[in-house]
Amino acid sequence: MATYAIGDIQGCYHAFTALLSRLKFNLGHDKLWLVGDSINRGSGSLEVLRWCYQHQQSIKMVLGNHDLHALAVAHQLKPAHKYDTLQALIDAPDAHELLTWLRYQPLLIAENGYVMVHAGLLPQWTVDDALACSREIEVQLQADHYPHFLANMYGNKPNRWHADLAGIERYRVITNAMTRMRICTAQGEMEFEFKGELQDVPKGYMPWFDVPDRLSAQDNIICGHWSALGLHQRNNIHALDTGCLWGGQLTAMCLETGAITQIDHDARDRVRKLA
C-alpha cells in the first residue's frame, strides 16, 4: 500500500488521471491525500469532484480557497470570477450531493507523521492549535447556518492572529491562513496580494514557513497554493503546487518513501489562456 499527496489539481482532470496511471494507483490498496484547490479554473472540475466523491474511501482532502469559493458561488453568495469553471458542476444533477460532501472536508489533516494544509500555518500555532482551529471551521461549514460563514469568510482583515479573536473575524483569520497565506511578517501579519517567486518577496515579509521560532517547525507539513514556488522541499516543508493549470506539472509525493512523481500538463485541461 502507498499513500500519495498530490498538489493543486484545479480541475485538471486529464493530468490527474494521467498521474494516477503513472503511479499505477491501486484503488483497493493505495490512498490519496489531496492538498486542496482540487477544482476550479481547469476544464474538468465536475469530473475531478465526481472522481473524488466516488472514491472517497481512498482519499483524504483538505479545502483550498478555490474549493471554498466554489461553495460560495454555488449558493449564490458570491458572483463567479471571470476565469471560474464551475458552471458545469453547479448545473450537474448530482451537484447538491457533490458540494455537500465537499463542504464536509477539513482545512487540516494530521496523520502518520505528516500535516496537510492548503496554504500554511501561522507561526503562533502548534499543530494541535491548528487542528483545533480547523475544527472550528468544520463546525461552521457543517452547521445549518453555513451560508452565513460562506458569505462572510471573504476579506483581508484581520490579518494576524490573536487568541481572543471571536466570531467571523476569528474564522476569517483561520480560513485565510490555511487557504490563502503565502507570506507574513515575523509576527505573523499576513499579506495576500503577493503571488510571485521567493526572490521577489516584499521587504518585511517572508514565506510563512521561514518565520523564526515557528511553533510547527518540527512537523512535516504538506502544502500547495503557491504555484510560483514550484516543488519546494526544505525545513520540513513539502510544497507540491507545481502550476499544472498554468502549463507546469502535476506533482505527487509518496508519503512512505518521499519519492516524487510528476506529469506534464494536458492542453485539454485549459479552458482558455488565463490571466
N, C-alpha and C positions, 0 to 999 in steps of 0.2 A: 504494500500500500504506500502511496506517495501523496503528499499534500503540496499543492502548487498555489502560490499567491500570484495574482495577475493584476497588473496595473490598469489604469483607467481605460475601459473599453469604449465608452461613449457611443454606443450604438453601432460599433464597427463589427457587425455580425460575421462577415466573411473572414476577416482577420482572426476573430475569436475562434471560429470553428476550425480554421487552418492551424491555429496554435494548439488547440486541443488534439488535432490529428498528429501534429509533430511530436507532442508529448506522449502520444499513444495513451491518452487519458482513458481510464477504465472506470465507467460509471459504477460498477459493482464493488470496486475496491478503493479508488482514488478519491481525493477530496480537493475542492477548490476554495480558496479564500479570495474574494473579490474586494478590491481596495476602494470601491466607491466610484461614482460617476460611471456607472455601468451603462447608462442611457443618455440620450440627447446629443445632437449635433451630427452624428453619423446616420446613415440611411436605414439602419436596422434596429432602431430602439425597441420596437414591438417584438421583433424576433429574439433579441437578446433577453428581454424581460420574460418572454414566454419560455425560453430555454431554462432560465434560472428558476422560474416557478415550477416547471415540470420536473426539474431535477433538484429540487430544494433539499432533499435528503443528502445530496452530495456537496452542497456548498455552504459556506458562511460568507455573509456580505455585510459591509458597513455602508452607511449612506454618505454620499458626497453632496456637494452643493447643487449639482445638476439633478440629482435624484429628488432632493427636496423641492427644487424649483418645478420639476415635473408634477409633483403632487399639488403645488400651489396653482399651477396653470390648469391642471385637470379639474380642480374645484372652482375655477373661475375667480380665484382670489388675486391673481396677478396676470397681466397680459403676457402672451408669448413674446419672446425676443425674436429679432429678425432671423437669426440662424438656428432657432429651435427646430427640432424634427420630431415633434411629439404628437402631431395630429393623428397619425395612423394609430398610435397607441390609444389616444383619447377616444377615438371613434370605434375602436375594436369591440366586438360583442363581449369579450371577456375582460374589458378594461377595469371594471369595478373589482373583480377578483384579483387581477394582477396588481393594481395600485393599492388595494388594501393590504396585500401581502408585503409590498414594498414598504408601506408605512409602518409595518411591524418589525423592520430591521433596525439594529442598533447603530450608534455612532462609533462604538469602540468594541473590540473583542480582545480579550487577553487569555490565551491558552497555549499550552505546550511550549512555553518559553518565548513566545512572541506576543507582541501587541500590534494590533492593526487598527489604523485610523486613517481617514481620507487625507486630511491636511496635516495636523500636528497637535502637540500638547503644549499648553502654556508652561513656562518654567517653574511656576509655583506648584504645579500638580505632581504628586506621585501617581503611579498607575492606579492605585486604589482610589485616589481622589478623582481621577479621570473616569474610572468605571462608575463611581457614584454619580458624577455629573452626566455621563451618558444615560444612566438610568432615569435621571430627571427628565431628559428629553424623550426617552421612550414612553414615560408616563404621559407626557403631553401629546405625543403622536397617537397614542392608543386610547386616549380618553374621548368621550363623546364630544368634547369641545375642541377637538384637534384643529378644526378650521381656524379658530382664534389664534392658535400658535402659528400656523402656516401663514396667516395674514400679517402677523407682527414679527416674524423672525428676521425680516429684511432690515438693513441699516448697519452703519459702521460704528455707532456709538451705543453703549460704552465700548471702549476699545482696549480695556485692560481689566484684569480680574481683581475683584475684592470679595472676600469671603462673605461679606454682609450684603452683597447684591441679592435682590429678591425679584420675583415676578418675571415679566417678559424681559427686563434688562439682563437679569441673570441668565435666562435661557438663550438670549441673543449672543452673549459673550461665549457661552459654552458652544453653541452651534457654529459661530464664526471661527472659533479656534479650531474646532475639529473638522470643519468642512471648507474653510476659506483661507486660513492663515498660511503665509509663506515666510514672512519676516516679522520681526518685532524688535523692540529695544531690549537692553539688558534687564529692564524692569518688567518686560512682558507687554509693553504697549504695542498693539498690533497696527499694521499698515496694510491696506487691501488693494491699492492701485498697482503696486509693482508686480510684474509677471515675468521679468527678464532673467538674465543669466547671473551667476554668482558674482562675477567681477563688476557688475553694474548695480549691486545693492546700494540704495541710498545711504549717505553718511548718517551715522547714528543708529542704523538698523543692522541686523544680522539675520541669517537664517535661524528659524526658531530652534533648530537642533544644535546651534553653536552658542547658545546663551550660556555663559559661565554658571556653574553650580545648578544647572537644570536638574530638578529632582528626579526626572526619569532617565538620567544619563546612563545608568547601568542596565537599562532594559533594551531588548532588541525590538525595534519599532519598524513596522512595515507601513509605508505611506505612499501617497500618489500626489495628485493635484497640480504639481509644479512641473509642467511639461518641459519648460526651458532648462530645467535642472538635468533632465535626462536620467539615465540609470546612475544612481549615486549611492555608494555604499561606504560609509565611514561613521565613526562614533556610534556604533550600534544602530545606525540608520540604514534602512533598505528602501530607497525611494525608487518606485517602479513605473512612474508615468513617463514613458518614452515617446509620447506625442504621436501615437498611431494615427489619430484623427488628422493630424497636421502633415502627414506624409512620412512620419517616422516609423517606429516599430511598436508592436505589442509584446510586452515582456512578462515572462513567468519566472518565478524563483521557487525551487524545490525547498521546502522548509526542512526536510530531513538532511539534505546534502549541501544546500546552498547553491546548487547548480543553476545557472541562468540559461533560459531558452527564449529565443526571440523569433518573431515572424515579421516580415515586411508588411507595410500597409497594403490594402487592396483598394484599387481605384473605385470599385463598386460601392465602397462604404462612404464615399464622399458625395454629398448631395450637390454641392457647388463649392466654388472657391470661397473659403472662409476668411473673414477679416481678421 
